[in-house]
Amino acid sequence: MKKIINAPTDVIEDYIHGLVGALPHLARVEGWPVVVRSSSTRKANDRVALVTGGGSGHEPAHAGYVGAGMLDAAVLGPVFTSPSVDAVYAAIRAVATDAGVLLIVKNYTGDRLNFGLAAEMARADGVRVETVVVADDAALGDTAGAGRRGLTSTVLVHKVAGAAAERGWPIERIVAVLDRLLEGAATMGVGLGPCHVPGASAANFELGADEVEWGLGIHGEPGRERGPLVSSREVARELVTRVVADRGIPAGAEVAVLVNSLGGTPDLELRILQGDVFAELARLGIRPRLSWAGPFLTSLDMPGASVTLAVLDDELAELLTDDHGVAAFPRTIPATDLGRPEAVPAPTLADRAEREVTDPAAVAALDQVAARLARVLIDAEEELTALDRRVGDGDLGINLARGARAVLDARAHLQAESDASGYLRAVSQLVRHHVGGTSGPLYSILLLGMAESLEGAASPGADAWAGAFAAGVSRLRDIGGAAPGDRTMVDALVPAADAATAGHEIRDIAAAARTGAEGTAAISANLGRSSYVGDRVIGTPDPGAIAVAALLEGLAAVGTDSQEEAP
């Protein structure tokens, strides 16, 4: 698919550079994919700061909504991938005020995990942080294991929260008005075709020439069902009927109507659909008090649209119409000093104190293993991406390979760690920073659990490593909440940890992981993004579990290379 980009690896940095250079009310946090208000438009210290974000590819969401009357900061992850914990933490620290920080989070596992951990880190620094989670998907309702997905009601949340914060409302009152908004807000969309991720060799799914997908997710996840292509009037009836029923909107209610392009549908078609939505609402006796149409929360170049309805009262209507100064919500913004982006200093993130190398043999052996496993993930990138494309959003192989390359690039730094525990902590930090989505935090938790188990251990032997691995898996399960049978990486990790603690050889541990991973092909997902697909994942093993098996098989093969020695 042809793209107007410089390189797939540079799209986020290039986007931030272009956006901030063109809009003088914006700045970026140095060294981080974070867009904030420029110094001339920063919020007073007695006003609540609003922070949101998510994977890129949904533009103008969310950086386009940074500005007076809406957001204070937006954190950008890689395409369709949650931003890292540290990037979210940098955003919070960059804009925090005495009145507190409100995080607006879409209901996806990676977003909730990463924003949640960053919030805890900021609270430990004395920053008051509250969170509002948007879960407005009318297509799946409350039946999916991971809950409703966060969709285009998020944009209305930005506007209402931004207006309330500009008025000087305390954080408790802002949260209360957002809860009221979300109780009456829901979204459903229809996809006419796939989107194309920069650098991917294929589209993330396929549709027939006369086929549509009802209720698909904003990352191309499969929706409620597929059906034949129908007219705009029939699209409006299906979407409005589903949303009205989902929220129980009664005749006589007043609503805000947001008709959203998924990226590849032009204004011509959106306005046709908007008119048909008005007609359908009139048929139901529901009055559209406010309405907008345009690209608000997209899926790259996906053809299709979504309809959001939100029940209004006078206060919500006033907040939605308060003045603002952002680029993406319908309003003209005067521009000056084009092409001169401003940067603000990055907040200082805590670094571990350097320590003397006390166990060089363990560090050297572990470094060789880490390099081997990094190459395993790089070699498996295409396979894991192809698997993930069948059951999720197709980013697992890309994310893990990105982390693997970061480990290889940092070997000189890693070799200076004091012992095995310090080495694992350093790798955990690299993984947390470079591996997007849910995988980064989960592998980071696993490595931290192992590091804590090995704290103070000199030249740890096989029993110590087996215990550390089991401790890391236990920590991951405690925090991540997954159990065997949920169709996650845990299905490979638990049998491997059991084999390790039973004293089996590494090849048997790897075989246990492979058996567990392959067994997920017969399991419906309960957690993660695959849970939205239901039984359609049957026949395809979980990509995260396959990645675990590949890593342990790579570890088992280390001993065959005379240049490498297993720890």
C-alpha positions as CSV (number, residue, x, y, z in Angstrom):
1,M,0.0,0.0,0.0
2,K,1.4,3.4,-1.0
3,K,2.0,5.9,1.8
4,I,3.3,9.4,2.0
5,I,5.9,8.8,4.6
6,N,9.7,8.8,5.0
7,A,10.1,5.4,6.7
8,P,7.8,3.1,8.6
9,T,10.0,3.4,11.7
10,D,9.9,7.2,11.7
11,V,6.2,7.9,11.3
12,I,5.5,8.9,14.9
13,E,8.5,11.2,15.2
14,D,7.8,12.8,11.8
15,Y,4.1,13.2,12.7
16,I,4.9,15.0,16.0
17,H,7.5,17.2,14.2
18,G,5.0,18.2,11.5
19,L,2.1,18.8,14.0
20,V,4.0,20.8,16.5
21,G,5.7,22.8,13.8
22,A,2.4,23.8,12.2
23,L,0.4,24.6,15.3
24,P,2.1,27.1,17.6
25,H,-0.2,26.4,20.5
26,L,1.5,22.9,20.8
27,A,4.9,21.8,22.0
28,R,6.5,18.4,22.6
29,V,8.3,16.9,25.7
30,E,11.9,16.5,24.7
31,G,12.8,12.9,24.2
32,W,9.3,11.5,24.5
33,P,6.4,11.0,22.1
34,V,4.3,13.4,24.1
35,V,2.5,16.5,22.8
36,V,1.6,19.2,25.3
37,R,0.4,22.8,25.3
38,S,3.1,25.3,24.5
39,S,4.4,27.6,27.3
40,S,2.2,30.5,26.1
41,T,-1.0,28.4,26.5
42,R,-0.2,26.3,29.6
43,K,-2.9,25.9,32.2
44,A,-2.8,27.7,35.5
45,N,-1.6,25.7,38.5
46,D,-5.1,25.7,40.1
47,R,-6.7,24.0,37.1
48,V,-6.9,20.2,36.7
49,A,-4.6,18.9,33.9
50,L,-6.0,16.4,31.4
51,V,-3.8,13.6,29.9
52,T,-4.8,11.0,27.4
53,G,-3.2,8.9,24.6
54,G,-3.0,5.6,22.9
55,G,-1.6,4.0,19.9
56,S,-1.0,6.1,16.8
57,G,-3.1,5.6,13.6
58,H,-6.2,7.2,15.1
59,E,-5.4,10.8,14.0
60,P,-6.5,13.4,14.8
61,A,-6.8,11.5,18.1
62,H,-5.3,12.3,20.4
63,A,-2.6,14.9,19.8
64,G,-5.0,17.0,17.7
65,Y,-7.1,17.6,20.8
66,V,-4.4,19.2,22.8
67,G,-5.1,22.9,23.5
68,A,-7.1,25.4,25.5
69,G,-10.5,24.0,26.3
70,M,-9.6,20.4,25.8
71,L,-6.4,18.4,26.6
72,D,-3.1,19.3,28.3
73,A,-1.1,16.3,27.0
74,A,-1.4,13.4,24.6
75,V,0.9,10.4,24.7
76,L,1.6,8.7,21.3
77,G,2.3,5.0,21.1
78,P,3.5,3.2,18.0
79,V,0.7,2.5,15.4
80,F,-2.1,0.6,17.1
81,T,0.1,0.0,20.2
82,S,-0.3,1.4,23.7
83,P,2.3,4.1,24.7
84,S,4.9,2.9,27.1
85,V,4.5,3.4,30.9
86,D,7.5,5.8,31.0
87,A,6.0,7.9,28.2
88,V,2.7,8.2,30.1
89,Y,4.6,9.1,33.3
90,A,6.6,11.7,31.4
91,A,3.3,13.3,30.2
92,I,1.9,13.3,33.7
93,R,4.9,15.0,35.2
94,A,5.2,17.5,32.3
95,V,1.7,19.0,32.9
96,A,0.9,18.1,36.6
97,T,-0.7,20.9,38.6
98,D,-1.7,21.3,42.3
99,A,-5.3,20.6,41.3
100,G,-4.3,17.1,40.0
101,V,-4.1,15.2,36.8
102,L,-7.1,13.4,35.2
103,L,-6.2,10.5,32.9
104,I,-8.7,9.7,30.1
105,V,-8.1,6.0,29.1
106,K,-9.8,3.9,26.4
107,N,-10.8,0.5,27.6
108,Y,-8.0,-1.7,26.1
109,T,-5.8,-4.0,28.2
110,G,-2.6,-2.3,27.2
111,D,-3.8,1.2,27.8
112,R,-5.3,0.4,31.2
113,L,-2.2,-1.4,32.3
114,N,0.3,1.2,31.1
115,F,-1.7,4.3,32.2
116,G,-2.5,2.5,35.5
117,L,1.2,1.8,36.3
118,A,2.2,5.4,35.3
119,A,-0.5,6.8,37.6
120,E,0.9,4.8,40.5
121,M,4.4,6.1,39.8
122,A,3.1,9.7,39.7
123,R,1.1,9.2,42.9
124,A,4.3,8.0,44.6
125,D,5.8,11.3,43.6
126,G,3.0,13.2,45.3
127,V,0.9,14.0,42.2
128,R,-2.9,13.5,42.6
129,V,-4.0,11.3,39.7
130,E,-7.5,10.2,38.9
131,T,-8.7,8.1,35.9
132,V,-11.8,7.9,33.7
133,V,-12.1,4.8,31.5
134,V,-14.1,5.1,28.3
135,A,-15.9,1.8,27.4
136,D,-18.7,2.8,25.0
137,D,-18.7,0.0,22.4
138,A,-22.4,-0.9,21.7
139,A,-21.5,-3.7,19.3
140,L,-20.1,-6.1,21.9
141,G,-21.8,-4.7,25.0
142,D,-20.7,-6.3,28.3
143,T,-20.2,-9.8,26.9
144,A,-16.5,-9.7,26.0
145,G,-14.0,-11.0,28.5
146,A,-12.0,-7.7,28.4
147,G,-15.1,-5.5,28.5
148,R,-16.4,-2.9,26.2
149,R,-13.9,-1.3,23.9
150,G,-13.2,2.5,24.1
151,L,-14.4,4.2,21.0
152,T,-15.4,7.7,19.7
153,S,-17.2,8.8,22.9
154,T,-13.7,9.5,24.0
155,V,-13.6,12.7,21.9
156,L,-16.7,14.0,23.7
157,V,-15.1,13.2,27.0
158,H,-12.1,15.3,26.0
159,K,-14.4,18.2,25.2
160,V,-16.5,18.0,28.3
161,A,-13.5,17.5,30.6
162,G,-11.6,20.2,28.9
163,A,-14.4,22.8,29.3
164,A,-14.9,21.8,33.0
165,A,-11.2,22.1,33.7
166,E,-11.1,25.5,32.1
167,R,-13.9,26.6,34.3
168,G,-11.9,25.7,37.3
169,W,-13.9,22.7,38.5
170,P,-12.3,20.4,41.0
171,I,-11.3,17.0,39.9
172,E,-14.1,15.2,41.7
173,R,-16.7,17.3,39.9
174,I,-15.1,16.7,36.6
175,V,-15.1,12.9,37.1
176,A,-18.8,13.1,38.2
177,V,-19.9,14.9,35.0
178,L,-17.9,12.5,32.8
179,D,-19.6,9.6,34.6
180,R,-22.9,11.1,33.7
181,L,-21.9,11.7,30.1
182,L,-20.6,8.1,29.7
183,E,-23.8,6.6,31.2
184,G,-25.7,7.9,28.2
185,A,-23.0,7.6,25.5
186,A,-22.3,4.7,23.1
187,T,-20.8,4.1,19.7
188,M,-21.0,1.5,16.9
189,G,-19.3,1.5,13.6
190,V,-19.3,-0.3,10.2
191,G,-16.1,-1.1,8.2
192,L,-16.1,-1.3,4.5
193,G,-12.6,-2.5,4.1
194,P,-9.3,-3.0,5.9
195,C,-6.6,-0.5,6.9
196,H,-2.9,-0.7,6.0
197,V,-0.3,-0.3,8.8
198,P,2.9,1.5,7.6
199,G,5.5,-1.1,6.9
200,A,3.2,-4.1,7.0
201,S,3.2,-6.4,4.0
202,A,-0.5,-7.0,4.0
203,A,-3.8,-5.4,5.2
204,N,-4.9,-6.4,8.7
205,F,-8.0,-8.2,7.5
206,E,-9.9,-8.9,4.3
207,L,-13.5,-8.2,3.3
208,G,-15.3,-9.3,0.1
209,A,-16.2,-6.7,-2.5
210,D,-19.8,-6.5,-1.3
211,E,-19.2,-7.3,2.3
212,V,-19.1,-5.1,5.5
213,E,-18.1,-5.7,9.1
214,W,-20.5,-4.4,11.7
215,G,-19.1,-3.3,15.0
216,L,-15.4,-3.7,14.3
217,G,-12.7,-2.2,16.6
218,I,-10.5,0.8,15.9
219,H,-7.5,-1.5,15.4
220,G,-9.3,-3.6,12.8
221,E,-10.4,-6.2,15.4
222,P,-13.3,-8.3,14.1
223,G,-16.7,-7.0,15.1
224,R,-20.1,-8.3,15.8
225,E,-20.8,-9.9,12.5
226,R,-20.3,-9.5,8.7
227,G,-23.0,-8.9,6.2
228,P,-23.8,-7.5,2.7
229,L,-23.1,-3.9,1.7
230,V,-26.3,-1.8,2.3
231,S,-27.4,1.8,1.7
232,S,-26.6,4.7,3.9
233,R,-30.2,4.7,5.2
234,E,-29.8,1.1,6.3
235,V,-26.4,1.8,7.8
236,A,-28.0,4.6,9.8
237,R,-30.9,2.5,11.0
238,E,-28.6,-0.4,12.1
239,L,-26.2,1.8,14.0
240,V,-28.7,4.1,15.6
241,T,-31.0,1.2,16.6
242,R,-28.1,-0.6,18.3
243,V,-26.8,2.5,20.1
244,V,-30.3,3.6,21.3
245,A,-31.0,0.1,22.5
246,D,-27.7,-0.2,24.2
247,R,-28.1,2.9,26.3
248,G,-31.9,2.8,26.5
249,I,-32.3,6.2,25.1
250,P,-36.0,7.2,25.3
251,A,-38.2,9.1,22.9
252,G,-38.0,12.8,23.8
253,A,-34.4,12.7,24.8
254,E,-31.9,15.2,23.4
255,V,-28.6,13.8,22.2
256,A,-25.2,14.8,20.8
257,V,-24.5,13.1,17.5
258,L,-20.9,12.4,16.4
259,V,-20.6,10.9,12.9
260,N,-17.0,9.7,12.6
261,S,-14.9,8.7,9.6
262,L,-12.7,5.7,10.2
263,G,-10.1,7.3,8.0
264,G,-11.0,6.4,4.4
265,T,-14.5,7.7,4.2
266,P,-14.8,11.3,2.8
267,D,-17.0,14.2,4.0
268,L,-19.4,13.6,1.1
269,E,-20.4,10.2,2.5
270,L,-20.3,11.3,6.1
271,R,-22.8,14.1,5.5
272,I,-25.1,11.6,3.7
273,L,-24.9,9.3,6.7
274,Q,-25.4,12.2,9.1
275,G,-28.6,13.2,7.3
276,D,-29.8,9.6,7.5
277,V,-29.0,9.5,11.2
278,F,-31.1,12.6,11.8
279,A,-34.0,10.9,9.9
280,E,-33.7,7.7,12.0
281,L,-33.6,9.7,15.2
282,A,-36.7,11.6,14.2
283,R,-38.4,8.3,13.5
284,L,-37.6,7.3,17.1
285,G,-38.7,10.7,18.6
286,I,-35.1,11.6,19.7
287,R,-33.8,15.2,19.1
288,P,-30.3,15.8,17.9
289,R,-29.3,19.0,19.9
290,L,-25.6,19.0,18.8
291,S,-23.9,17.3,15.9
292,W,-20.5,17.0,14.2
293,A,-19.2,15.0,11.3
294,G,-15.6,14.4,10.3
295,P,-12.5,12.3,11.1
296,F,-12.3,12.3,14.9
297,L,-11.0,8.9,15.9
298,T,-9.8,7.0,12.9
299,S,-8.2,3.7,11.9
300,L,-5.5,4.9,9.5
301,D,-7.1,4.6,6.0
302,M,-9.9,2.3,6.8
303,P,-13.1,3.0,4.8
304,G,-16.1,3.1,7.1
305,A,-17.8,5.2,9.8
306,S,-19.1,5.1,13.3
307,V,-22.0,6.9,15.0
308,T,-21.9,8.1,18.6
309,L,-24.9,9.2,20.5
310,A,-24.7,10.9,23.9
311,V,-27.7,11.9,26.0
312,L,-27.6,15.6,26.9
313,D,-28.8,17.8,29.7
314,D,-28.3,21.6,29.7
315,E,-25.0,21.4,31.6
316,L,-23.4,18.8,29.2
317,A,-24.6,20.8,26.2
318,E,-23.0,24.0,27.6
319,L,-19.7,22.2,28.2
320,L,-19.7,20.7,24.7
321,T,-20.2,24.2,23.2
322,D,-17.7,26.1,25.4
323,D,-15.0,27.9,23.5
324,H,-11.8,26.0,22.8
325,G,-8.5,26.3,20.9
326,V,-7.7,23.0,19.4
327,A,-6.9,21.9,15.8
328,A,-9.1,18.9,15.4
329,F,-12.5,19.7,16.9
330,P,-14.5,21.9,14.5
331,R,-13.1,25.5,14.9
332,T,-10.7,27.8,13.1
333,I,-7.4,28.4,14.9
334,P,-5.2,31.4,13.9
335,A,-1.6,30.3,13.1
336,T,1.6,32.2,13.6
337,D,5.3,31.3,13.6
338,L,4.8,28.2,11.5
339,G,7.5,25.6,11.4
340,R,9.1,26.7,14.7
341,P,8.2,24.0,17.2
342,E,8.8,24.6,20.9
343,A,10.3,22.0,23.2
344,V,9.9,21.9,26.9
345,P,12.4,20.1,29.2
346,A,11.7,16.5,29.9
347,P,10.9,15.5,33.4
348,T,13.7,13.6,35.1
349,L,13.0,9.9,35.4
350,A,14.8,8.0,38.2
351,D,17.8,6.0,37.1
352,R,19.4,3.1,39.1
353,A,22.6,4.0,40.7
354,E,25.7,2.5,39.0
355,R,27.2,-0.3,41.0
356,E,30.5,-2.2,40.8
357,V,30.4,-5.4,38.8
358,T,30.5,-8.1,41.5
359,D,29.6,-11.2,39.5
360,P,31.2,-10.7,36.0
361,A,30.9,-14.4,35.0
362,A,27.1,-14.4,35.6
363,V,26.7,-11.1,33.8
364,A,28.8,-12.3,30.8
365,A,26.9,-15.6,30.5
366,L,23.5,-13.8,30.8
367,D,24.6,-11.2,28.2
368,Q,25.3,-14.0,25.7
369,V,21.9,-15.6,26.4
370,A,20.1,-12.2,26.1
371,A,21.8,-11.6,22.7
372,R,20.7,-15.1,21.5
373,L,17.1,-14.6,22.6
374,A,17.0,-11.2,21.0
375,R,17.9,-12.7,17.7
376,V,15.2,-15.3,18.2
377,L,12.6,-12.6,18.4
378,I,13.9,-10.7,15.5
379,D,13.9,-13.9,13.4
380,A,10.3,-14.6,14.5
381,E,9.0,-11.2,13.8
382,E,7.1,-12.0,10.6
383,E,5.7,-15.3,11.9
384,L,4.4,-13.7,15.1
385,T,3.0,-10.7,13.2
386,A,1.1,-13.0,10.8
387,L,-0.3,-15.0,13.7
388,D,-1.3,-11.9,15.6
389,R,-3.0,-10.5,12.5
390,R,-5.4,-13.4,12.5
391,V,-6.5,-13.0,16.1
392,G,-5.6,-9.4,17.1
393,D,-4.2,-6.3,15.7
394,G,-1.0,-7.7,14.1
395,D,1.6,-5.8,16.2
396,L,3.1,-8.5,18.4
397,G,6.1,-9.5,16.3
398,I,6.9,-5.8,15.5
399,N,6.8,-4.9,19.2
400,L,8.9,-7.8,20.4
401,A,11.4,-7.3,17.7
402,R,11.7,-3.6,18.6
403,G,12.5,-4.6,22.2
404,A,15.0,-7.2,21.0
405,R,16.9,-4.6,18.9
406,A,16.9,-2.3,21.9
407,V,18.5,-5.0,24.0
408,L,21.2,-5.6,21.4
409,D,21.9,-1.9,21.1
410,A,22.3,-1.6,24.8
411,R,24.7,-4.5,25.4
412,A,27.6,-2.3,26.4
413,H,25.5,-0.7,29.1
414,L,24.0,-4.1,30.2
415,Q,27.5,-5.6,30.5
416,A,28.3,-3.0,33.2
417,E,25.6,-4.3,35.5
418,S,26.8,-5.6,38.8
419,D,25.2,-9.1,38.8
420,A,22.5,-11.2,37.2
421,S,19.8,-9.5,39.2
422,G,21.0,-6.0,38.1
423,Y,21.2,-7.2,34.5
424,L,17.6,-8.5,34.5
425,R,16.4,-5.2,36.1
426,A,18.1,-3.3,33.3
427,V,16.6,-5.5,30.6
428,S,13.2,-5.1,32.3
429,Q,13.5,-1.3,32.0
430,L,14.5,-1.6,28.3
431,V,11.5,-3.8,27.6
432,R,9.1,-1.6,29.4
433,H,10.3,1.4,27.4
434,H,10.6,-0.2,23.9
435,V,8.0,-2.9,23.7
436,G,4.5,-1.5,23.1
437,G,1.1,-2.8,24.0
438,T,0.5,-5.3,26.8
439,S,3.6,-7.4,26.1
440,G,6.0,-4.7,27.3
441,P,4.7,-4.4,30.9
442,L,4.1,-8.2,31.1
443,Y,7.6,-9.1,30.1
444,S,8.9,-6.3,32.4
445,I,7.0,-7.7,35.3
446,L,8.3,-11.2,34.6
447,L,11.9,-10.0,34.5
448,L,11.5,-7.9,37.7
449,G,10.1,-10.9,39.5
450,M,13.1,-12.9,38.4
451,A,15.5,-10.1,39.4
452,E,14.0,-9.9,42.9
453,S,14.4,-13.6,43.3
454,L,18.1,-13.5,42.4
455,E,18.9,-10.4,44.5
456,G,22.2,-11.0,46.3
457,A,22.7,-14.4,44.6
458,A,26.3,-15.0,43.6
459,S,26.8,-17.1,40.4
460,P,23.3,-18.5,40.6
461,G,23.0,-22.1,39.6
462,A,20.2,-24.1,37.9
463,D,18.0,-24.3,41.0
464,A,18.3,-20.6,41.5
465,W,17.4,-19.8,37.9
466,A,14.4,-22.2,38.1
467,G,13.2,-20.6,41.2
468,A,13.6,-17.1,39.7
469,F,11.7,-18.1,36.6
470,A,8.8,-19.5,38.7
471,A,8.8,-16.3,40.8
472,G,8.6,-14.1,37.7
473,V,5.8,-16.2,36.3
474,S,3.9,-16.0,39.6
475,R,4.4,-12.2,39.8
476,L,3.1,-11.8,36.2
477,R,0.0,-13.9,37.0
478,D,-0.7,-11.8,40.1
479,I,-0.5,-8.5,38.3
480,G,-1.8,-9.5,34.9
481,G,-4.7,-11.6,36.2
482,A,-4.4,-14.4,33.6
483,A,-4.6,-18.1,34.4
484,P,-3.9,-21.2,32.3
485,G,-6.8,-21.6,29.9
486,D,-7.3,-17.9,29.3
487,R,-5.4,-18.2,26.0
488,T,-2.4,-15.9,26.9
489,M,1.3,-16.2,27.3
490,V,0.6,-17.8,30.7
491,D,-0.5,-21.0,28.9
492,A,3.1,-21.5,27.9
493,L,4.8,-19.9,30.9
494,V,3.1,-22.0,33.7
495,P,3.9,-25.5,32.3
496,A,7.4,-24.3,31.6
497,A,7.8,-22.9,35.2
498,D,6.4,-26.2,36.6
499,A,8.9,-28.2,34.6
500,A,11.7,-25.9,35.7
501,T,10.9,-26.2,39.4
502,A,10.6,-30.0,39.0
503,G,14.3,-30.0,38.0
504,H,13.8,-30.9,34.3
505,E,16.4,-30.0,31.6
506,I,15.9,-26.9,29.6
507,R,14.9,-28.8,26.5
508,D,12.1,-30.4,28.5
509,I,11.1,-27.0,29.8
510,A,11.0,-25.6,26.3
511,A,8.9,-28.6,25.1
512,A,6.4,-28.0,27.9
513,A,6.1,-24.4,26.8
514,R,5.6,-25.4,23.2
515,T,2.9,-27.9,24.2
516,G,1.1,-25.3,26.2
517,A,1.4,-22.7,23.4
518,E,0.1,-25.1,20.7
519,G,-2.8,-26.1,23.0
520,T,-4.2,-22.5,22.9
521,A,-5.3,-23.2,19.4
522,A,-8.3,-25.0,20.9
523,I,-9.2,-22.3,23.4
524,S,-11.4,-19.2,23.1
525,A,-9.8,-16.1,24.5
526,N,-10.9,-14.7,27.9
527,L,-8.4,-11.8,28.2
528,G,-6.5,-9.5,25.9
529,R,-7.5,-8.1,22.5
530,S,-8.2,-11.6,21.1
531,S,-11.1,-11.8,23.6
532,Y,-13.1,-9.6,21.3
533,V,-13.0,-12.2,18.5
534,G,-14.5,-15.0,20.5
535,D,-14.5,-18.5,18.9
536,R,-13.1,-17.1,15.6
537,V,-9.6,-17.6,17.2
538,I,-10.1,-21.4,17.3
539,G,-7.5,-23.1,15.2
540,T,-4.8,-20.4,15.6
541,P,-2.5,-20.6,18.7
542,D,-2.1,-17.5,20.8
543,P,0.8,-15.5,19.4
544,G,2.1,-14.4,22.9
545,A,2.3,-18.1,24.0
546,I,4.1,-19.0,20.7
547,A,6.6,-16.2,21.4
548,V,7.3,-17.7,24.9
549,A,7.9,-21.1,23.4
550,A,10.2,-19.7,20.8
551,L,12.3,-17.9,23.5
552,L,12.6,-21.0,25.6
553,E,13.6,-23.1,22.5
554,G,16.2,-20.5,21.8
555,L,17.5,-20.8,25.3
556,A,17.6,-24.6,24.9
557,A,19.7,-24.1,21.8
558,V,22.2,-21.9,23.4
559,G,24.4,-24.8,24.5
560,T,24.8,-25.9,20.9
561,D,26.8,-22.7,20.1
562,S,30.4,-22.8,21.4
563,Q,30.3,-19.0,21.6
564,E,27.5,-18.9,24.0
565,E,27.0,-20.5,27.5
566,A,23.7,-20.8,29.3
567,P,23.6,-19.3,32.8
